[in-house]
Amino acid sequence: MKIARKLLLYILVPLITSLLILNIAFYLYSMAFLKEKASLMLLSQAKEISNEIRYYVQRSKGDLSILLINRMVMDYYFVYSALGLSDYAEEVRFKIETDFLRTAEEKGEYAAIRLIKLDGISAIDIIDQKIDYHHFDFSKEAWFQNTLSLGKGKTYISPLHLSKERKRPQVSISRLYYNGVGRKQGVGSLHICVNKFFRKILERPIGENGYTYLADKDGIIVAHKDRTKIGLNVKGLESTKNVLAGQSGTITERDENNKILMKKAYLPLEIEGLYLIVAQPMSEITAFGKRQQLLNLIFLIATVFLVSIISYIVAGRFTKPLSELEASATTIGLGNLDKQVPRSGNDEIGSLAKTLDLMRLNLKDSMTRLEKANEELHELDQLKSMFVSTASHELRTPLTAIKAYVELIKDGDLGPINEQQRDKLEIANQNIDRLVSLIGVLLDLARIEAKKLEFRMERLEPAKLIDEVIRLVEEMVHSFGHQLQVLADEPLPSIQGDHDRILRVFENLIGNAVKYTPGQGIISIEARPSEGFVRFAVKDTGIGISSQEIPHIFDRFYHGDHPLVKKRGGAGLGLAIVKGIVEAHGGEIWVESEVDKGSAFSFTLPVFRNGK
Ligand code: ADP
């Protein structure tokens, strides 16, 4: 699955990184955007509020005039009564109180109704009794003046304004009354406060902690969400200053660390002397951005999660054929050539699988051929061994006959011969002996290789064996001018082996040592115990064997390149036979040698064990 992980890494890491970068960029952008847009948003909110106020004022005026015309019984009868000119004054007053008050309260407004006698300006304030307006001088009031100049039957509707004492927004509607002879007799007016509507506007939510307030032309807060703020003088505030100068716009309020605290929008209302200010704390504006960012982040995490799962599945699918391919390659690597490589589609992996399968088939084919060749070789080898053994037999029989005849002739048994003839026959006889011995060696070798040589295993004493060896070779060694030494640890354990063949081993090794040691050398025989074996060695001080030659010297028919080998060398079978004999005993043979210094042939033979 390694490749799947890599794929995931290559796809997912850049993807997630770019998503993250995008997200951060979007966040930064949206924050900057928000800061700028917040002002505009506040201003448009302020405009909306002012529009609503205007709309309401229009509507109120309409309502009021209808109210006045339809419900107010401001006719002569009523005015006369109310002004105390009639006996029905109390009755009318009660009627007005209940009717108007109820109507006004139903509409959620505060209402006052006034009747003013024009001679000497005395007023009867019927409903608004908390303040005593009796004998109040209204002559300075705009609505009063405007009403006085009205013609008969006309109604004056004032613009929205703040009430004098309580700074409440109000609208008033008034009428002038004439007596029978056309003299101005009195003024009747209806005043309605529209506080509730302002409250509605002021309580309009501006974010969570934002607020709206209204200030008058003196910079005094006349309406505020927080009632304790009403009456505060905010003339010193930048926003108030601007708005008092008749401007509209937005402003940023900062703390002493230059951190933005507030965003404000300010706007003069079309209502006389009223200004609107909409404010929102900056933290709230950015909190919106942060909330947005959190949403983004959640979205991002969800996306990453989804993409990961999808990528995992896709990568898994994509790499499945590769994993199968890997498994197949491993199987082939382990030598199982019978399992077909699964085919998978027509893409690169598919053709790779095809190639791998082709490789497997070729390999299988080669292996089969190799096995066959090996078998053939083995057969050939056996055939050769058989041939050698048969040939040796067939050669030995006639040779024995020849030798017998040669000896008969040589001994003069078949008639007299002269000295010269005898010498030649002697040479012939020696050559026959060499030939017989060579055939014997070949026969042995063939048998050893065919594992058909029979061994007569017996208990042998190494010391005795070495004595015998010395007796056997002594003469030959000395005839070459060499010395013979024996180094044997006493006591040595008995060994188990074929007496005659072990003598052959020594004979061969000492023969080589003698042959391949020029001048007068030293030939030594050693023996010492070695973990269940006795290790024998034949050492010489001769020409030595090069490291290139060492691996081959135990091969059949091998002989070295040294001139002395060329001169004295034999058929190259001696060491092959020696190795065969030693290994047939369960021992080992090896050589250590240094060119021009000498060689040491060591071999081991097993210690004798009872019952074996
Ligand atoms: P050969 O009949 O030629 O002696 P062997 O099988 O006995 O055949 O030895 C194979 C070859 O190993 C020799 O031809 C010779 O090159 C090398 N060899 C064997 N014994 C010795 C030795 N004692 N010193 C140097 N070379 C040796």
Residues whose N, C-alpha, C, O or C-beta is under 5 A from the ligand:
A	BS01	ADP	N512 A513 Y516 G542 G544 I545 I553 Y558 H559 G560 V565 G569 G570 A571 G572 L573 G574 L575 A576 S599
